Amino acid sequence: MNTSRTDVGTVEDLQASAVKAVRLDDFGTDDDNYREALDVLLESYRRDADFTELGSKMSRFF
């Protein structure tokens, strides 16, 4: 079955992509609220963006 992926994923998905891309996994402490900010951004993508499959992939990688 060939289904397209147009969801943007989760903060954890984004972190996993970052680790895979740059081979670094130290995101610092959660004191700077980066996870909350990323969650807000991803929620905005889910709510407001109408990504194609390629756009969704790009949002997870870059």
N, C-alpha and C positions, 0 to 999 in steps of 0.2 A: 504494500500500500504506500503510495507516494503522497505525503501530505506536506504542505508548506508550513514553515514556522514563521509566524509573524509576531509572536509575543516577544517582549524584551527581556524576559527572565527576571531574576531576583538579584539582590545585592550579592548574595553568595555566588551566583552564576557569573556576575561581573568580576568578582574577585578571582574566581577560578580562571577566567579568560585572561586576566592580567598576569596571574602567576604563570600560566602556560606561555604567554607571549614574551615576558621579560625575565622569567626564571627568578623572580624575587617574590617573597611572601610576607615581608614585614610592612604592614599597613599602619604601624604605630598603635597608639592606644585609642580607645573609643572616646577619650576625653574631648577630642575636637569635633565630635558629632558627625564625622564623615559618613558613617553608615546611615544616619538619619537623613542627611542631605542627599545621598545617593538614592535612598528609598523614595524621597520626594520627587527627584528627577525621574526615576523609573515609573512612578505612579503617574506623573504628568505625561510621559510617553504613552503609557497604557490608555489614559483617558483622552488625550488630545491629538496624538499623532496617529496617522493612518499609514503605518509602515508597510511597504511591500516586503517580501521575503528577504530581499537584499538589504533593504533599509534596516530591518530588524537585526540581521546579522552584523551590519556595520555598527549599530548602536551597542551591540554586545562586545565588539572587538575594539572599537576606538574610543 
